[in-house]
Amino acid sequence: MSEQANHHFVPKFYFRNFSEDGARIHLLHRSSGRVILNAAIRGQCAKHRLYGPTEMERMISGLEGNFSAAIREAIRTAWAPMDLRLTEECVFRLLQATLFQRGRTIHEIDKYEAGMESWLLEAFKQHLLNSPGIEYRDRMVKDIENGSITLRHDDTWVAMTLMIAALDAVILITDLRICLVRNHTDFPFLFGDAPVVLCNSHYRNVTLRGVLGLQTPGLQIFFPLNARTMLLMLDENVYSGRCKETDIVDVTDRSDVSQLNALQLHHSLTNVYFGREGDAEYVGDLWNAHKSSIVQSRNVFRVEKGWLVDGKPEDLLLHGFEPHLNFRLDLSFVKCNPIHPAEHQPSRRTPELAEEYNRITKIRNEQIENERRLKKNGGPS
């Protein structure tokens, strides 16, 4: 019963892909920089009843079975002696697994809650400032500004919201090129407690607005599958190099592996994991090389004035986005020419996919609203 109540936001099957014995894993604890050996997998990346009722955890476990099978197939395909290709079903499951894993972590929940709280408080503040006849207006505005008023969503509600949104959003990344990266060095791929990392080297110099959206040109997604294999998705319209020439990319340069591992260090919340005890020194050295430059990944919220929206000036714009990690990728197998910020024009990679996503989302929202009304009026649930 205690294991069922301990809901894992990075599943145990994923840990076992890296573990040497299937039961233990080694980790670096970010706040202290300490390396801890032989930690039990069952206690990692878990929170008591994060997903609410046991039935919900069982439903998620069913999805994990599909994701685990797709990841195993991807690893087999990457290392097969003959030239194999991923099946369409496997590709779809990998896309699902990637976005689902991205959405379910405590790190993502924290980012969502902080961003939503900032947005709601600022919206309420503007309501107070601009609406007539509000009693205690100045006091409430002051309380918002000094942090005395806070809003906190239930973690279970946020987790479910993010996971449902992730599955709906899969269509948005179906246009990305998929590569399997094979690690031939003596350095392993690491993974953190938020192992799916989004980057955008093409828009690396664009820092005043979000460029990590799922339909943003230049998007890159990195997801380690085991110590020797990584899933890479990227916009083939703006990147060149070996990542565009072949579906299987062989990496023999330690620098490439360490850069990919640095993404995990910079994006994780609490721990970074590795499978072999003998790699502890490498992990510690990598941490020491990066710890001074790591800025905890948090969504940015700004109140903007004078912006143009669809060509029309806005007096006030509430603007939230996820910024770049404080790390610049320079992989030998992914080439691009980052644009100057002045050249940036907000756009979508594939507008028709975004339109289809909006259509699907509208239908889902209408269904949810109809169900809510039925329940409110005493109709069938």
C-alpha positions in Angstrom: 0.0 0.0 0.0 2.8 2.4 0.9 4.4 1.9 -2.6 1.0 2.6 -4.3 0.7 5.8 -2.3 4.2 6.9 -3.4 3.5 8.3 -6.8 6.6 8.6 -9.0 6.9 11.6 -11.3 9.9 10.0 -13.0 8.8 6.4 -13.4 10.8 3.4 -12.0 11.0 1.8 -15.4 13.0 4.8 -16.6 15.4 4.6 -13.7 16.0 0.9 -14.4 17.1 1.8 -17.9 20.2 3.4 -16.3 20.6 1.2 -13.2 23.1 -1.7 -13.2 21.0 -3.9 -11.0 17.5 -2.6 -11.5 17.1 -1.6 -7.9 19.7 1.0 -7.1 20.8 4.3 -8.6 23.5 6.9 -7.8 22.9 10.6 -7.6 24.3 14.0 -7.1 22.3 16.2 -4.8 22.3 19.7 -6.2 21.9 21.8 -3.1 24.9 20.2 -1.4 26.9 18.9 -4.4 27.2 15.6 -2.6 27.3 12.4 -4.5 25.2 9.6 -2.9 25.8 6.0 -4.0 23.4 3.1 -4.0 20.1 4.9 -3.4 17.0 2.8 -3.7 15.1 3.6 -6.9 11.7 3.1 -5.2 12.4 6.3 -3.2 13.4 8.6 -6.0 11.3 11.3 -7.7 8.2 10.4 -5.8 5.6 12.3 -3.8 2.8 10.9 -1.6 -0.4 10.7 -3.6 0.7 13.3 -6.1 -1.9 12.0 -8.6 -4.7 11.7 -6.1 -6.8 8.5 -6.0 -5.2 5.1 -6.6 -7.3 4.7 -9.7 -5.6 7.6 -11.3 -2.2 6.2 -10.6 -3.2 2.9 -12.2 -4.3 4.8 -15.3 -1.0 6.5 -15.5 0.8 3.2 -15.0 -1.1 1.9 -18.1 0.3 4.8 -20.1 3.8 4.1 -18.7 3.6 0.5 -20.1 3.2 1.9 -23.6 5.9 4.5 -23.1 8.3 1.9 -21.6 7.8 -0.4 -24.6 8.4 2.5 -27.1 11.6 3.5 -25.3 12.9 -0.1 -25.3 12.1 -0.3 -29.0 14.0 3.0 -29.6 17.0 1.7 -27.8 17.0 -1.6 -29.7 16.6 0.3 -33.0 19.5 2.6 -32.2 21.9 -0.2 -31.5 20.7 -2.9 -34.0 23.4 -4.3 -36.2 21.3 -3.7 -39.3 19.7 -0.5 -40.5 16.3 -0.4 -38.7 13.8 2.5 -38.5 11.3 3.3 -35.8 7.8 2.3 -36.6 5.1 5.0 -36.8 3.4 3.7 -33.7 6.7 3.8 -31.8 7.4 7.4 -33.0 4.0 8.5 -31.8 4.5 6.8 -28.4 7.9 8.4 -28.0 6.3 11.8 -28.7 3.7 11.1 -26.1 6.2 9.8 -23.6 8.4 12.9 -24.0 5.7 15.5 -23.5 4.0 13.5 -20.7 7.3 13.1 -18.9 8.0 16.8 -19.3 4.6 17.7 -17.8 4.5 15.4 -14.8 7.5 16.5 -12.8 7.6 18.5 -9.6 9.8 21.0 -11.4 7.2 21.6 -14.1 4.4 21.8 -11.5 6.4 24.5 -9.5 7.1 26.5 -12.7 3.4 26.4 -13.7 2.2 27.3 -10.2 4.6 30.2 -9.9 3.7 31.6 -13.3 0.0 31.2 -12.8 0.2 32.9 -9.3 2.0 35.9 -10.8 -0.4 36.2 -13.6 -3.5 36.0 -11.4 -2.2 38.4 -8.8 -1.2 41.0 -11.4 -4.6 40.6 -13.1 -6.4 41.1 -9.8 -4.2 44.1 -9.0 -5.0 45.7 -12.3 -8.7 45.1 -11.6 -8.3 46.8 -8.2 -6.6 49.8 -9.8 -9.0 50.3 -12.6 -12.4 49.4 -11.2 -14.5 52.0 -9.3 -16.0 51.6 -5.9 -13.7 49.0 -4.5 -13.4 49.1 -0.7 -9.9 48.7 0.8 -8.3 49.1 -2.7 -5.0 50.6 -1.5 -4.6 48.1 1.2 -5.1 45.1 -1.1 -2.8 46.5 -3.8 -0.1 47.0 -1.1 -0.6 43.4 0.2 -0.2 42.1 -3.4 2.9 44.1 -4.0 4.6 43.1 -0.7 3.8 39.4 -1.1 1.2 39.2 1.7 -1.3 37.7 -0.7 -0.4 34.4 -2.3 -2.3 31.8 -4.4 -1.5 28.1 -4.5 -3.1 25.5 -6.6 -3.4 21.9 -5.5 -0.4 19.9 -6.8 -2.7 17.1 -7.9 -4.9 19.4 -9.9 -1.8 21.0 -11.5 -0.2 17.6 -12.3 -3.3 16.3 -14.0 -3.8 19.6 -15.9 -0.2 19.4 -17.2 -0.4 15.8 -18.2 -3.7 16.1 -20.0 -2.3 19.2 -21.8 0.8 17.3 -22.7 -1.1 14.5 -24.4 -3.2 17.0 -26.3 -0.1 18.9 -27.4 1.6 15.9 -29.1 0.3 17.1 -32.5 2.4 20.2 -32.1 5.8 18.4 -32.3 4.9 15.8 -35.0 6.8 18.0 -37.5 10.1 17.7 -35.7 13.0 15.6 -37.0 13.7 12.6 -34.7 17.3 11.3 -34.2 18.7 8.7 -31.9 22.0 9.7 -30.4 24.5 6.8 -29.6 27.1 7.5 -27.0 30.4 5.8 -27.8 32.5 7.6 -25.2 33.4 6.5 -21.7 31.2 9.2 -20.2 27.6 8.1 -19.6 24.5 10.1 -20.3 23.0 11.4 -17.0 19.4 12.3 -16.3 17.8 14.6 -13.8 14.5 14.8 -12.0 13.2 16.8 -14.9 14.9 14.8 -17.7 13.1 16.3 -20.8 14.9 19.5 -21.7 13.8 22.1 -24.2 16.3 24.4 -25.9 16.4 26.7 -28.9 19.9 27.4 -30.3 18.5 29.2 -33.3 16.8 31.8 -31.1 19.5 31.7 -28.4 20.0 35.4 -28.4 16.3 36.2 -28.1 15.8 36.7 -24.4 12.9 39.1 -23.9 10.2 36.7 -24.9 9.6 33.0 -24.8 11.1 30.9 -27.6 10.6 27.4 -26.1 7.0 26.9 -27.3 6.2 23.6 -28.9 5.6 25.2 -32.3 8.4 27.7 -32.1 10.9 27.6 -35.0 14.3 26.2 -33.8 12.9 24.1 -31.0 15.2 21.3 -29.7 14.1 18.6 -27.3 16.6 16.3 -25.5 15.5 13.1 -23.6 18.1 10.6 -22.4 16.8 7.0 -22.7 19.7 5.2 -21.1 23.4 5.8 -20.4 24.2 5.2 -24.0 21.2 6.5 -25.9 19.4 9.8 -26.2 16.3 10.9 -28.1 16.8 14.2 -30.0 14.0 16.1 -31.7 14.7 19.3 -33.6 13.5 21.7 -36.3 15.3 20.5 -39.4 14.5 23.8 -41.2 17.1 25.7 -39.2 19.7 23.1 -38.1 22.3 21.3 -40.2 25.1 18.9 -39.5 25.0 15.1 -38.9 21.7 15.5 -37.1 20.1 16.2 -40.5 22.1 13.7 -42.5 21.2 10.5 -40.6 18.6 9.2 -38.1 21.3 7.6 -36.0 24.0 10.0 -34.7 27.2 8.5 -33.4 28.9 10.6 -30.7 32.6 10.0 -30.0 33.5 13.4 -28.5 33.4 13.6 -24.8 32.6 17.3 -25.0 29.3 16.5 -26.8 28.3 14.1 -24.0 29.3 16.5 -21.2 27.3 19.3 -22.9 24.2 17.1 -23.0 24.8 16.2 -19.4 25.1 19.8 -18.5 21.5 20.3 -19.7 20.4 17.9 -17.1 22.4 19.7 -14.4 21.0 23.1 -15.3 17.4 21.9 -15.7 17.0 19.5 -12.7 15.4 20.7 -9.5 17.0 18.5 -6.8 19.0 15.5 -8.1 20.9 14.3 -11.1 21.3 10.5 -11.5 23.8 8.0 -13.0 24.0 4.3 -13.1 27.7 3.3 -12.6 29.4 3.9 -9.3 32.7 4.4 -11.2 31.3 7.5 -12.9 31.0 9.4 -9.5 34.2 11.3 -10.0 33.1 12.5 -13.5 29.7 13.6 -12.2 31.3 15.5 -9.4 33.8 17.2 -11.7 31.0 18.1 -14.1 29.0 19.7 -11.3 32.0 21.7 -10.0 32.5 23.0 -13.6 28.9 24.2 -13.9 27.6 24.9 -10.4 28.6 28.6 -10.3 26.7 29.3 -13.6 23.5 27.4 -12.8 20.4 29.6 -12.5 17.4 27.6 -11.3 14.9 27.3 -14.2 11.8 29.4 -13.4 9.2 31.0 -15.6 9.5 34.7 -16.1 6.6 37.0 -15.6 6.6 40.6 -16.8 4.2 43.5 -17.1 4.9 45.0 -20.5 3.8 48.3 -21.9 3.8 49.6 -25.5 3.9 46.2 -27.2 2.2 45.5 -30.5 -0.2 42.6 -30.6 -1.3 41.6 -34.1 0.0 45.0 -35.2 -2.1 47.0 -32.6 -0.6 48.7 -29.6 -1.5 47.4 -26.1 -1.5 49.7 -23.1 -0.7 46.7 -20.8 0.4 43.2 -21.5 0.9 40.4 -19.0 3.7 38.4 -20.4 4.9 35.0 -19.0 7.4 32.6 -20.5 10.1 30.0 -19.8 13.6 31.5 -20.4 16.6 29.8 -21.8 18.8 27.8 -19.5 22.0 29.6 -18.6 24.0 27.4 -20.8 24.9 27.6 -24.5 25.0 24.4 -26.5 27.7 23.9 -29.1 27.3 20.3 -30.3 29.5 19.0 -33.0 26.6 17.3 -34.8 24.1 20.2 -34.6 24.9 23.3 -36.5 23.1 26.6 -36.8 23.5 30.4 -37.1 21.7 32.0 -34.1 19.8 35.0 -35.3 20.1 38.6 -34.0 17.2 39.5 -31.6 16.2 42.3 -34.0 15.6 39.7 -36.7 13.2 37.7 -34.6 9.6 37.6 -35.8 7.1 35.5 -33.8 5.9 32.7 -36.0 4.9 29.0 -36.0 6.9 26.2 -37.7 3.8 24.6 -39.1 0.7 26.8 -38.8 -1.7 24.1 -39.8 -0.6 21.9 -36.9 -1.2 24.8 -34.5 -4.7 25.3 -36.0 -5.6 21.7 -35.6 -4.4 21.8 -32.0 -6.5 24.8 -31.3 -9.5 23.0 -32.9 -9.0 19.9 -30.7 -8.5 22.1 -27.6 -11.7 24.0 -28.3 -13.7 20.8 -28.6 -12.2 19.4 -25.4 -13.0 22.6 -23.5 -16.6 22.6 -24.8 -17.0 19.0 -23.6 -15.6 19.8 -20.2 -17.9 22.8 -19.9 -21.0 20.7 -21.0 -20.1 18.1 -18.4 -19.8 20.7 -15.7 -23.2 22.2 -16.6 -24.8 18.8 -16.6 -23.4 18.0 -13.1 -24.5 21.4 -11.8 -28.0 20.8 -13.1 -28.2 17.3 -11.7 -27.9 15.6 -15.0 -25.8 12.4 -15.8 -22.2 12.5 -14.7 
